[in-house]
Amino acid sequence: MRNIKNRKSGIALFFTICTITVISIIVYGMVSFMRGEVYLSENYVDATTALLLAEAGVEETLFTLKSQMNTPENPFYDLITKQDEGSVDIDLSRLSAGSKSVAPLVQGGVAKARLTWQLDRKAFEDLVSKGVPREIARQGLITINSLGSFQRTRKQVEVKKTLKAMLIKGPLNANAVGMVAPTHGLFFNKTNQDSFKIETFDFWDPWGFIVKGGKAYMKDGAKIDLPKWLMLTKMRNELDHPWLDMGIGWTGWTGGADLSDTELEYTDNQVNREYYKWQGLFRWPWWVKSSNELYHSQTRKVDEYEDKQINLYPAEVYRRLANRLIDPSERPEYGKYYTDIQFLEAFGRNEVTYKNVIPLYGWGDWRNVHNKYSRYFGNPTKAHDTSRAVEINGLTYIKGDVFLEGWVKGKGLLVVEGNIYIGGDVLTMPDDSGLESCVGIIALRDKSWDTSVEEPKSGRIIYKPHHDSDWSRFGVTHPFRNLSPRLEGSFHAEGGLELDTDSQMRKLTNMDIVGNLSVDYFNRRKMPNDIRITYYNWQEVLEKSTYDYTVDKKIDFTNLYELAIQKELISWREVEASL
């Protein structure tokens, strides 16, 4: 009996050990399987992060390449523009290490990239055959090899993208008429050195001139008096002793010219500022007039501009491009468009007449203004009716004098071989399609009879203000109307800008120009008392016109390059670390 019991105990122990062994094997297998899954998951995350880093490296390389494509100091610019093939490494430290202001893209990640260039011989010869100079005919393939790695990944992820470098070609801006001196708020060639002088006893309202934005070019330079208020505000950082220095003039506080918000350019003579400079307590005299200092730190000498550089062309060019041409000397029947225009103030006083002009009158009729509750008992004026706006689209060329005033719409140039009389505001309004309008006004001298040298008789923009007894419902013109006209557009006057009035309020007549002013003869004493020019680039609006302003069809080429993506993705694979 005892042996049987011992035999049964041995079998039970054997089965117990076997059970434990099987369970251990199962547990070990499950643990191994789970560890493998964790490892694979971690490797997948690392590989995915490496892929994202590699793709980020491609985008970073594209950004660097496009933003510095035309910078000669960069090695890939030299590679693409001067060599047939080669490669260069791209700095991607901003992705892996970050910078002072930007954190790394991923902590523990590394991205590297290499750019490879291969000139396309066939495309190169095709460009040359089309007339592109050999020194700038460049077309080929750019391959970006970007590698990314992250933490425990043993291999890097390689992403390749191929792009095509293309040469920009086409008509240059200088070959098209448009806004004269589009980068300048003020542009003039001939002027008196004392144009911005403050008269000693002009204490009521000294003449002022303000230019905001753009650049100002004065071929012969100028001497500009500084008033005290300007010295204490915008010019304070340009002077050594702004609080002790004294301004010019009877009061020394107003007048002169405020060009502090614009870059000044000159060719022959400098643009200098004049004021009384403080010499110190122990020097006599304490103040000495300074006239040899540049106007400000942004005053520099430049080469003289050619006419084509500022979009200015001879009269025959404008005549050839015009879609509307009015010239009575060639077609006498056009003489019917010229007439005399007369304005009367209330009670028949202050008659103003414009003789033998083409009227471009853009004001409407106050009788057509729909009544609103807000102005039912008010005084509607002609300016409230926009139905008669002067429409200028394309290029209109007129030989003779023109009268202009009121609303203007469209995108175009008004070129007048004669004088342009402006009677009041010239305001732009949206065109029929609701888009922004712009007008460029160019006054050219009629050299068939105007042979004067110093005082041109034509090519002038003449502001000749007037009152109007039928301006509004009440029939009584506001006494200060047209004293401060607003002119919106680009204005070029070969014969200069003038004010023509015998009003006793001449001293109060000011002018506000939104755009720019360009003149060949700058006689400040013939202009309105105060002029303010707020620079606006109407050229950008004019270029949206469907009218072709191209002077000639010659195709020119620049030395700038751009990139066009040819294939989004060539390959994605894991490779051994090589960069």
QUIWO-V109522 format. One record per run of one state. SS is the DSSP state (a for helix, b for strand, c for the rest). FROM is the first residue (numbers start at 1). LEN is the number of residues. If there is no record, write none. Layout:
{{SS | FROM | LEN} {SS | FROM | LEN}}
//
This chain:
{{c | 1 | 1} {a | 2 | 66} {c | 68 | 7} {a | 75 | 8} {c | 83 | 2} {b | 85 | 6} {c | 91 | 2} {a | 93 | 4} {c | 97 | 12} {b | 109 | 11} {c | 120 | 1} {a | 121 | 9} {c | 130 | 10} {b | 140 | 11} {c | 151 | 5} {b | 156 | 15} {c | 171 | 2} {a | 173 | 3} {b | 176 | 1} {c | 177 | 7} {b | 184 | 8} {c | 192 | 4} {b | 196 | 1} {c | 197 | 11} {b | 208 | 11} {c | 219 | 3} {b | 222 | 4} {c | 226 | 2} {a | 228 | 5} {c | 233 | 3} {a | 236 | 3} {c | 239 | 7} {b | 246 | 1} {c | 247 | 9} {b | 256 | 11} {c | 267 | 4} {b | 271 | 8} {c | 279 | 8} {b | 287 | 8} {c | 295 | 4} {b | 299 | 3} {c | 302 | 5} {a | 307 | 4} {c | 311 | 4} {a | 315 | 7} {c | 322 | 2} {b | 324 | 4} {c | 328 | 4} {a | 332 | 6} {b | 338 | 6} {c | 344 | 2} {a | 346 | 3} {c | 349 | 3} {b | 352 | 11} {c | 363 | 3} {a | 366 | 3} {c | 369 | 4} {a | 373 | 3} {c | 376 | 5} {b | 381 | 1} {a | 382 | 3} {c | 385 | 5} {b | 390 | 2} {c | 392 | 2} {b | 394 | 6} {c | 400 | 1} {b | 401 | 9} {c | 410 | 1} {b | 411 | 7} {c | 418 | 2} {b | 420 | 9} {c | 429 | 9} {b | 438 | 7} {c | 445 | 15} {b | 460 | 4} {c | 464 | 8} {b | 472 | 1} {c | 473 | 11} {b | 484 | 10} {c | 494 | 2} {b | 496 | 4} {c | 500 | 6} {a | 506 | 3} {c | 509 | 1} {b | 510 | 13} {c | 523 | 1} {a | 524 | 3} {c | 527 | 3} {b | 530 | 6} {c | 536 | 3} {a | 539 | 4} {c | 543 | 7} {b | 550 | 1} {c | 551 | 5} {b | 556 | 20} {c | 576 | 4}}
//
